[in-house]
Amino acid sequence: MGSASPRSARRPRLVATDLDGTLVRSDRSISERSRRALASVHDAGAHVVFVSARPPRWLDGLADLVGAHGLAICANGGFVYDVVRRAIVRHRPFPVESAAEIVRRLRAAMPGVSFAVESCAGFGREPDYWTSYPIPEGSGLGAIEDLLGDAPVKLLARHPDLDVDEMYRRAAPLVASLGELSHSGAVGLLEIAAHGVSKASALAGLSEELGVAAPQVVAFGDMPNDIPMLNWAGTSYAVANAHRDVVECADHIAPSNDEDGVAVVLEELFAVAPG
């Protein structure tokens, strides 16, 4: 693991970056410096792929940044989304029986947990499920067992009192045989996808379609849900504000998201004037 010093690195053909906490600043903005750095990647003929835990609808405002292919990876690999056309290209749903069994096990292990689900039909939640983000009009509301019928892609489990790392510790052995468990740092929130679905698996598939191999990819992240992607990519960076587990697995450390760390690295890789 080293600091951001990529001048000797081969210029990548694909830049994969997480959004919140990595490219996106703490005030939820993408700086002009970062926008210019992304544009330099496109101008050099390389690809930019956003790889996020966000649901597809939260990427609609980034259509000007995704480049010619127009695609982004959402829900930790559960969706590939055409941001320009606002259309789901493909999705990787859960078997409903597996999702229901995960709910049963987590309710028993963490009393007070509540659930929500992302699917091609949109968002659904239990009445006790809290979120600081606006709830989409027409969202489902009810017991999670009644909301799993529309090809669930990502299951969300929230607890009002438990730290997310403690939730992960308790849930990991219960979920391991049924799905992929991760978290992106949100307070008291676990994210669960179908077996074999991760940021890495989705990025590998999309990279192959674009004719890019793993050694030609540089990836940026900040939270445990980014670790599979960082391990898969030829070169990986954790931003300085990253979770300790991400810092330990990354090849290099970039400046923090609020210091435009992704842009700092891209400026060097693509020989762009800083700022």
C-alpha positions as CSV (number, residue, x, y, z in Angstrom):
1,M,0.0,0.0,0.0
2,G,1.4,3.4,-1.0
3,S,0.4,7.0,-1.3
4,A,-0.9,8.6,-4.5
5,S,2.1,8.5,-6.8
6,P,0.9,7.1,-10.1
7,R,3.2,8.9,-12.6
8,S,5.0,5.7,-13.4
9,A,1.8,3.7,-13.8
10,R,0.5,2.7,-17.2
11,R,-2.5,4.9,-18.2
12,P,-5.7,2.9,-17.5
13,R,-8.3,2.2,-20.2
14,L,-11.1,2.3,-17.6
15,V,-11.6,4.3,-14.4
16,A,-14.1,2.8,-12.0
17,T,-15.2,4.9,-9.1
18,D,-17.5,4.7,-6.2
19,L,-19.6,7.8,-5.7
20,D,-20.6,8.8,-2.1
21,G,-17.6,9.2,0.1
22,T,-15.2,8.8,-2.8
23,L,-15.9,11.0,-5.8
24,V,-18.7,12.9,-4.1
25,R,-17.8,15.3,-1.4
26,S,-19.4,15.3,2.1
27,D,-21.8,18.1,1.0
28,R,-23.1,15.7,-1.8
29,S,-21.5,17.7,-4.6
30,I,-19.1,16.7,-7.3
31,S,-16.5,19.5,-7.7
32,E,-15.6,21.3,-10.9
33,R,-12.1,19.9,-10.5
34,S,-13.5,16.4,-10.4
35,R,-15.7,17.1,-13.4
36,R,-12.7,18.3,-15.4
37,A,-10.7,15.3,-14.4
38,L,-13.5,12.9,-15.6
39,A,-13.7,14.8,-18.8
40,S,-10.0,14.3,-19.4
41,V,-10.5,10.6,-19.1
42,H,-13.2,10.7,-21.8
43,D,-11.0,12.9,-24.0
44,A,-8.2,10.4,-23.7
45,G,-10.4,7.7,-25.1
46,A,-10.7,5.8,-21.8
47,H,-14.0,4.9,-20.0
48,V,-15.4,6.1,-16.7
49,V,-17.8,3.8,-14.9
50,F,-19.6,4.8,-11.7
51,V,-20.0,1.8,-9.4
52,S,-22.3,2.7,-6.6
53,A,-24.6,1.3,-3.9
54,R,-27.1,3.9,-5.0
55,P,-30.4,2.8,-6.7
56,P,-30.7,3.7,-10.4
57,R,-32.9,6.7,-9.8
58,W,-30.2,8.4,-7.8
59,L,-27.9,8.6,-10.8
60,D,-30.2,10.4,-13.2
61,G,-28.5,13.8,-12.4
62,L,-25.1,12.5,-13.5
63,A,-25.9,11.8,-17.2
64,D,-23.4,14.5,-18.3
65,L,-20.5,12.6,-16.6
66,V,-21.0,9.0,-17.6
67,G,-19.4,9.2,-21.1
68,A,-20.4,7.7,-24.5
69,H,-21.3,4.2,-23.1
70,G,-23.9,5.9,-20.8
71,L,-23.8,3.0,-18.3
72,A,-23.4,2.9,-14.5
73,I,-23.4,0.1,-12.0
74,C,-25.9,0.5,-9.2
75,A,-27.1,-1.3,-6.0
76,N,-23.7,-2.9,-5.4
77,G,-23.8,-4.7,-8.8
78,G,-27.5,-5.5,-8.8
79,F,-28.3,-3.2,-11.7
80,V,-26.5,-2.0,-14.8
81,Y,-28.3,1.2,-15.7
82,D,-28.3,3.4,-18.8
83,V,-28.2,6.8,-17.1
84,V,-28.8,8.7,-20.3
85,R,-31.9,6.8,-21.3
86,R,-33.0,6.2,-17.7
87,A,-33.4,2.5,-18.4
88,I,-32.3,-0.6,-16.5
89,V,-30.1,-2.6,-18.9
90,R,-29.9,-5.8,-16.7
91,H,-30.5,-6.8,-13.2
92,R,-29.5,-9.7,-10.9
93,P,-32.4,-10.5,-8.6
94,F,-32.6,-12.6,-5.5
95,P,-34.5,-15.9,-5.3
96,V,-37.5,-14.7,-3.2
97,E,-37.1,-17.7,-0.9
98,S,-33.5,-16.7,-0.1
99,A,-34.5,-13.1,0.6
100,A,-37.3,-14.2,2.9
101,E,-35.0,-16.6,4.8
102,I,-32.4,-13.8,5.3
103,V,-35.2,-11.6,6.8
104,R,-36.3,-14.4,9.1
105,R,-32.7,-15.0,10.4
106,L,-31.9,-11.3,10.9
107,R,-35.1,-10.6,12.8
108,A,-34.2,-13.4,15.2
109,A,-30.6,-12.2,15.6
110,M,-31.3,-8.5,15.8
111,P,-34.7,-7.6,17.3
112,G,-35.8,-4.2,16.2
113,V,-34.4,-4.5,12.7
114,S,-36.5,-3.2,9.8
115,F,-36.3,-3.8,6.1
116,A,-36.5,-2.2,2.7
117,V,-36.1,-3.6,-0.8
118,E,-34.9,-2.3,-4.2
119,S,-36.3,-4.0,-7.3
120,C,-37.1,-3.2,-10.9
121,A,-40.5,-2.1,-9.7
122,G,-38.8,0.5,-7.4
123,F,-38.5,0.9,-3.7
124,G,-40.5,-0.7,-0.9
125,R,-40.1,-0.4,2.9
126,E,-41.6,-1.4,6.2
127,P,-43.3,1.3,8.2
128,D,-40.5,1.4,10.8
129,Y,-37.7,1.6,8.2
130,W,-36.1,5.1,8.5
131,T,-34.3,6.9,5.7
132,S,-33.0,10.5,5.5
133,Y,-33.5,10.5,1.7
134,P,-36.8,11.4,0.0
135,I,-39.0,8.4,-0.4
136,P,-40.1,8.0,-4.1
137,E,-43.8,8.6,-4.9
138,G,-45.6,5.3,-5.2
139,S,-43.2,3.3,-3.1
140,G,-44.4,0.1,-1.5
141,L,-45.2,0.1,2.2
142,G,-45.9,-2.9,4.3
143,A,-44.3,-6.0,5.8
144,I,-41.2,-6.9,3.8
145,E,-42.4,-10.4,3.2
146,D,-45.2,-8.8,1.2
147,L,-42.8,-6.6,-0.8
148,L,-40.5,-9.3,-2.1
149,G,-42.6,-10.4,-5.1
150,D,-41.2,-8.1,-7.7
151,A,-37.7,-9.7,-8.3
152,P,-35.9,-8.2,-5.3
153,V,-32.4,-7.0,-6.2
154,K,-31.1,-5.5,-3.0
155,L,-32.3,-6.0,0.5
156,L,-31.6,-3.3,3.1
157,A,-31.7,-4.0,6.9
158,R,-31.6,-1.1,9.3
159,H,-31.3,-1.1,13.1
160,P,-31.9,2.0,15.2
161,D,-29.3,1.2,17.9
162,L,-26.6,-1.1,16.5
163,D,-23.3,0.1,14.9
164,V,-23.1,-1.0,11.3
165,D,-19.8,-3.0,11.9
166,E,-21.5,-4.8,14.8
167,M,-24.5,-5.5,12.6
168,Y,-22.2,-6.9,10.0
169,R,-20.4,-9.1,12.5
170,R,-23.7,-10.6,13.7
171,A,-25.2,-11.0,10.2
172,A,-22.3,-12.4,8.3
173,P,-22.5,-16.0,9.3
174,L,-26.3,-15.9,8.9
175,V,-26.3,-14.5,5.4
176,A,-23.2,-16.3,4.0
177,S,-25.1,-19.3,2.5
178,L,-27.9,-17.1,1.0
179,G,-26.5,-13.9,-0.4
180,E,-23.7,-11.2,-0.5
181,L,-23.5,-9.0,2.6
182,S,-21.9,-5.6,2.6
183,H,-22.3,-2.0,3.9
184,S,-21.4,1.4,2.6
185,G,-21.0,3.2,5.9
186,A,-24.6,4.4,6.4
187,V,-25.6,4.4,10.0
188,G,-27.1,1.1,11.1
189,L,-27.6,-0.1,7.5
190,L,-26.7,-3.4,5.9
191,E,-27.0,-4.1,2.2
192,I,-27.6,-7.6,0.8
193,A,-27.5,-8.9,-2.8
194,A,-28.0,-12.2,-4.4
195,H,-25.1,-14.8,-4.3
196,G,-22.3,-13.8,-6.7
197,V,-23.5,-10.2,-7.1
198,S,-21.0,-7.5,-6.1
199,K,-19.4,-4.4,-7.5
200,A,-16.6,-6.6,-8.8
201,S,-18.8,-9.1,-10.7
202,A,-20.8,-6.3,-12.4
203,L,-17.6,-4.4,-13.2
204,A,-15.9,-7.5,-14.6
205,G,-18.9,-8.1,-16.9
206,L,-19.2,-4.5,-18.1
207,S,-15.4,-4.2,-18.6
208,E,-15.4,-7.3,-20.8
209,E,-18.2,-5.8,-22.9
210,L,-16.0,-2.7,-23.3
211,G,-13.0,-4.8,-24.3
212,V,-11.1,-3.9,-21.1
213,A,-9.2,-6.4,-18.9
214,A,-8.7,-6.1,-15.2
215,P,-5.1,-5.0,-15.4
216,Q,-6.2,-2.0,-17.4
217,V,-8.7,-0.8,-14.7
218,V,-8.0,1.6,-11.9
219,A,-10.6,1.7,-9.2
220,F,-11.4,4.0,-6.3
221,G,-13.5,3.4,-3.1
222,D,-14.0,4.1,0.5
223,M,-16.3,1.5,2.1
224,P,-16.4,-2.3,2.6
225,N,-18.8,-2.8,-0.3
226,D,-16.0,-1.5,-2.5
227,I,-13.4,-4.1,-1.5
228,P,-14.4,-6.8,-4.0
229,M,-14.0,-4.2,-6.8
230,L,-10.7,-2.9,-5.5
231,N,-9.3,-6.4,-5.3
232,W,-10.4,-7.2,-8.8
233,A,-9.0,-4.1,-10.5
234,G,-5.4,-3.9,-11.7
235,T,-4.8,-0.8,-9.6
236,S,-6.8,0.3,-6.6
237,Y,-7.0,3.4,-4.5
238,A,-8.7,4.1,-1.2
239,V,-9.4,7.7,-0.4
240,A,-7.9,9.0,2.8
241,N,-11.3,9.1,4.6
242,A,-11.9,5.4,3.8
243,H,-13.0,2.7,6.2
244,R,-9.9,1.0,7.8
245,D,-10.6,-2.3,6.0
246,V,-10.6,-0.5,2.6
247,V,-7.3,1.3,3.4
248,E,-5.7,-2.1,4.3
249,C,-6.7,-3.7,1.0
250,A,-6.0,-0.9,-1.5
251,D,-2.7,-0.6,-3.4
252,H,-2.5,3.2,-2.9
253,I,-4.1,6.0,-0.8
254,A,-5.5,9.1,-2.5
255,P,-6.4,12.3,-0.8
256,S,-9.9,12.4,0.8
257,N,-13.1,12.9,-1.1
258,D,-13.3,16.5,0.2
259,E,-9.8,17.1,-1.2
260,D,-10.9,15.7,-4.6
261,G,-8.7,12.7,-4.2
262,V,-10.0,10.9,-7.3
263,A,-9.3,14.0,-9.4
264,V,-5.8,14.4,-8.0
265,V,-4.9,10.9,-9.1
266,L,-6.6,11.2,-12.5
267,E,-4.8,14.5,-13.2
268,E,-1.5,12.6,-12.8
269,L,-2.5,9.5,-14.7
270,F,-3.9,11.5,-17.6
271,A,-1.3,14.4,-17.5
272,V,-3.9,17.1,-16.8
273,A,-3.0,20.4,-15.1
274,P,-4.2,20.3,-11.5
275,G,-7.4,22.1,-10.6
